[in-house]
């Protein structure tokens, strides 16, 4: 076995082991730090193998690949610092190292700019230099992103916008989603799928084959996804998928942690089991406790369906098969919707913290709500919708209405995400401008570009997604 495959195997074994331990809260903080570092490394390695130069320019150049990935990682040093902060208390051996990183992360009195700012300056400067090099030395070929969107005499600005856009729209959020939110359930699910497949088929698939199938699945996913940006016909599908991933990520960021641990990955809180236990303690009648349990279960299921809905619609468009939803799913969705409106176990809105961007989903007590009455209404809704769905015209209407509700929720969710992002960048740019230092003034135009790209991405992306669905 070659050294490259051996490294892949070691990384996968370590990640799978740590992810399984983390699922059962058996992973100490310092080990979580190493898991994050290995997750970063694994995704960077996949992007290197995919070859970003080929994706962007249609020409494979491993030197460009290396410097692109290096520059993107320097831009997210703040995430590395956050992992150091979260692991500091439990780190005995590396506590001094973590303390050094945390202390020097931001500008200090000694004149040191801080790791985060130095990383950002290095990253944006490298991307500018790479764009100049590509403008002078590289000819775009098909299929590639720039061969699709390049306009004559705009080679440098389009290259720079593409490299910046890839970071702010794809690399930055995906690195957070796949290392903080999605990687644990994703790796474990993929592992179990292959184990059960092996068992059902009665094959003696060895460990190496399973591991390399997981590795190949990750690489194939990235290649297939990025290939959507190679054609004008599919570029909007790629943009829509990135938007839908925001909601899928929050299933891992909120719904799974609320179900199995305390709070969410983004904020402290109480698990849904603890909230249910507190509500249940106020009820003495067992039948009412069972009804309360079903309310919590159906509300959680409804929220997960709403979060998954854009991804499901996207997949239907991607497969060019916008069929109708099964009758039971229709009836269940509308029943869950009744509970989500009148006994809202979950609410969502923007983060109030200045340094956090995104949508915050919060679990709530429903003890003060007449949940029994609304559970009866939900049950009646389920029966009525199920019966009416057998009538062709009504079934079509219910499917259209479901699509409208899903798109409406998607729009409200993205609006909150967008406004949170706008507020963060405007506040940050204002701080940079007020400081008046050369290093901060240097960063203003790059953050302004990020803000413009994100604004176009959210507004244009949602509109094109809605148009794709209705067309």
BELBEL-V968134 format. One record per residue. RES is the residue in three letters. OMEGA is omega in degrees with one decimal (999 if undefined). Layout:
RES	OMEGA
RES	OMEGA
//
This chain:
UNK	-179.2
UNK	-178.5
UNK	-179.8
UNK	179.8
UNK	178.0
UNK	177.8
UNK	177.6
UNK	-178.4
UNK	-178.9
UNK	179.5
UNK	-178.8
UNK	178.4
UNK	-179.1
UNK	-179.7
UNK	-179.6
UNK	180.0
UNK	-179.3
UNK	179.2
UNK	178.4
UNK	178.1
UNK	-179.5
UNK	178.3
UNK	-178.6
UNK	177.8
UNK	-179.5
UNK	-175.9
UNK	179.0
UNK	-174.1
UNK	-177.8
UNK	176.0
UNK	175.5
UNK	176.6
UNK	179.5
UNK	176.8
UNK	178.7
UNK	179.3
UNK	179.6
UNK	176.7
UNK	175.8
UNK	-178.3
UNK	-178.3
UNK	-179.4
UNK	175.6
UNK	179.2
UNK	177.4
UNK	179.0
UNK	177.9
UNK	179.2
UNK	178.5
UNK	179.9
UNK	179.2
UNK	178.8
UNK	177.2
UNK	178.9
UNK	-176.0
UNK	-168.5
UNK	-177.7
UNK	-179.1
UNK	-179.8
UNK	177.9
UNK	-174.5
UNK	176.1
UNK	176.9
UNK	178.7
UNK	-178.1
UNK	-176.3
UNK	175.5
UNK	-178.6
UNK	177.4
UNK	-179.1
UNK	178.8
UNK	178.9
UNK	177.4
UNK	179.3
UNK	-179.0
UNK	176.4
UNK	179.4
UNK	177.9
UNK	176.4
UNK	178.7
UNK	179.5
UNK	177.1
UNK	177.0
UNK	179.7
UNK	-178.1
UNK	-177.1
UNK	-171.1
UNK	-174.6
UNK	-176.7
UNK	-176.8
UNK	178.6
UNK	-176.8
UNK	-173.2
UNK	-175.4
UNK	178.8
UNK	178.6
UNK	179.0
UNK	179.3
UNK	178.0
UNK	179.8
UNK	-177.3
UNK	-177.8
UNK	-176.0
UNK	-178.4
UNK	-177.4
UNK	-179.2
UNK	-179.5
UNK	-177.9
UNK	-178.5
UNK	178.9
UNK	178.5
UNK	-174.7
UNK	-178.0
UNK	-177.2
UNK	-176.5
UNK	-178.6
UNK	178.3
UNK	178.5
UNK	-179.8
UNK	179.3
UNK	177.9
UNK	-175.9
UNK	-177.5
UNK	178.8
UNK	177.3
UNK	179.9
UNK	176.4
UNK	180.0
UNK	177.2
UNK	179.2
UNK	177.1
UNK	179.7
UNK	-179.5
UNK	179.3
UNK	-176.2
UNK	-168.1
UNK	-170.2
UNK	173.4
UNK	-177.5
UNK	177.5
UNK	176.7
UNK	-6.4
UNK	176.2
UNK	-178.7
UNK	-175.6
UNK	173.9
UNK	179.7
UNK	-172.8
UNK	-175.6
UNK	175.3
UNK	-176.1
UNK	178.2
UNK	177.3
UNK	-172.2
UNK	-177.8
UNK	-178.9
UNK	-179.7
UNK	176.6
UNK	-179.9
UNK	179.4
UNK	179.7
UNK	-179.9
UNK	176.8
UNK	-178.5
UNK	178.5
UNK	179.5
UNK	-170.5
UNK	-176.7
UNK	-175.3
UNK	-169.4
UNK	-175.3
UNK	179.1
UNK	-177.5
UNK	176.7
UNK	178.0
UNK	-177.9
UNK	-171.8
UNK	177.7
UNK	-177.4
UNK	-168.4
UNK	-166.0
UNK	-167.8
UNK	-178.8
UNK	178.8
UNK	-176.9
UNK	-178.2
UNK	-178.7
UNK	179.5
UNK	179.5
UNK	179.8
UNK	-179.0
UNK	177.5
UNK	-178.9
UNK	177.7
UNK	-179.7
UNK	176.7
UNK	-179.9
UNK	-178.6
UNK	-178.8
UNK	-177.9
UNK	-179.9
UNK	-178.3
UNK	176.1
UNK	-179.3
UNK	-176.4
UNK	-174.5
UNK	-177.6
UNK	-178.5
UNK	177.9
UNK	-177.3
UNK	-178.3
UNK	174.3
UNK	176.4
UNK	178.8
UNK	179.6
UNK	179.3
UNK	179.3
UNK	-179.1
UNK	179.6
UNK	178.7
UNK	-179.4
UNK	-179.5
UNK	-179.0
UNK	-178.2
UNK	-177.9
UNK	179.5
UNK	176.9
UNK	-178.5
UNK	-179.1
UNK	-175.1
UNK	177.0
UNK	-179.1
UNK	-174.5
UNK	-176.3
UNK	178.8
UNK	175.1
UNK	178.1
UNK	178.1
UNK	179.4
UNK	-179.5
UNK	178.5
UNK	177.3
UNK	-179.2
UNK	179.5
UNK	176.7
UNK	-177.1
UNK	177.4
UNK	-179.8
UNK	-178.6
UNK	170.3
UNK	176.3
UNK	-177.2
UNK	-176.1
UNK	-169.3
UNK	-179.7
UNK	176.3
UNK	178.5
UNK	-178.1
UNK	-170.3
UNK	-178.6
UNK	-177.8
UNK	178.0
UNK	-179.5
UNK	178.2
UNK	-176.1
UNK	-178.0
UNK	177.7
UNK	-179.9
UNK	-178.1
UNK	-179.6
UNK	-178.8
UNK	177.6
UNK	178.9
UNK	178.1
UNK	177.8
UNK	179.2
UNK	178.9
UNK	177.5
UNK	-179.0
UNK	-177.8
UNK	179.9
UNK	-176.6
UNK	-178.3
UNK	-177.8
UNK	-175.4
UNK	-179.2
UNK	178.1
UNK	176.4
UNK	178.2
UNK	178.1
UNK	177.5
UNK	178.8
UNK	179.0
UNK	177.5
UNK	178.8
UNK	-178.3
UNK	-177.4
UNK	177.0
UNK	177.4
UNK	178.1
UNK	179.0
UNK	178.2
UNK	179.0
UNK	177.5
UNK	179.1
UNK	178.9
UNK	179.6
UNK	-169.8
UNK	178.8
UNK	179.1
UNK	177.6
UNK	178.0
UNK	178.8
UNK	-178.4
UNK	177.4
UNK	178.2
UNK	-180.0
UNK	178.9
UNK	-179.2
UNK	-176.9
UNK	178.3
UNK	178.9
UNK	179.3
UNK	179.0
UNK	177.1
UNK	-175.6
UNK	179.4
UNK	178.2
UNK	177.4
UNK	-177.7
UNK	-179.2
UNK	-179.5
UNK	-177.9
UNK	175.5
UNK	177.8
UNK	-178.3
UNK	177.7
UNK	-179.1
UNK	-178.5
UNK	-179.9
UNK	-171.6
UNK	173.5
UNK	-171.8
UNK	174.1
UNK	-178.8
UNK	171.6
UNK	179.9
UNK	178.8
UNK	-178.5
UNK	173.1
UNK	176.8
UNK	179.7
UNK	-176.1
UNK	-173.0
UNK	-179.7
UNK	179.5
UNK	175.6
UNK	-179.6
UNK	-178.8
UNK	175.3
UNK	-175.4
UNK	175.6
UNK	-174.0
UNK	172.3
UNK	177.1
UNK	-176.5
UNK	-178.1
UNK	-179.9
UNK	175.6
UNK	-170.7
UNK	-179.3
UNK	179.7
UNK	-177.6
UNK	174.1
UNK	176.3
UNK	178.5
UNK	178.7
UNK	179.0
UNK	178.1
UNK	178.3
UNK	179.7
UNK	-177.5
UNK	-177.0
UNK	-179.6
UNK	179.0
UNK	179.9
UNK	-177.9
UNK	-177.4
UNK	176.5
UNK	175.5
UNK	-169.5
UNK	-176.3
UNK	-179.3
UNK	177.5
UNK	178.1
UNK	179.4
UNK	-179.4
UNK	177.0
UNK	177.6
UNK	179.8
UNK	176.9
UNK	178.0
UNK	179.3
UNK	179.4
UNK	179.0
UNK	178.9
UNK	177.3
UNK	176.8
UNK	179.0
UNK	179.4
UNK	179.4
UNK	179.4
UNK	-179.0
UNK	177.1
UNK	178.4
UNK	178.4
UNK	-178.1
UNK	-178.6
UNK	175.9
UNK	178.5
UNK	179.2
UNK	-178.5
UNK	-179.3
UNK	-175.2
UNK	178.0
UNK	178.1
UNK	-178.7
UNK	178.8
UNK	178.0
UNK	176.8
UNK	179.0
UNK	-178.1
UNK	-177.8
UNK	-178.7
UNK	176.2
UNK	-179.9
UNK	-175.5
UNK	-177.8
UNK	178.8
UNK	177.8
UNK	178.0
UNK	-175.8
UNK	-174.6
UNK	-177.7
UNK	180.0
UNK	176.3
UNK	176.0
UNK	176.5
UNK	177.6
UNK	-179.1
UNK	179.6
UNK	-179.7
UNK	179.3
UNK	178.7
UNK	177.7
UNK	-178.0
UNK	-176.5
UNK	-176.4
UNK	-177.8
UNK	-178.6
UNK	-178.9
UNK	179.5
UNK	179.6
UNK	176.3
UNK	-179.9
UNK	178.8
UNK	178.5
UNK	-178.6
UNK	-175.5
UNK	176.9
UNK	999
//
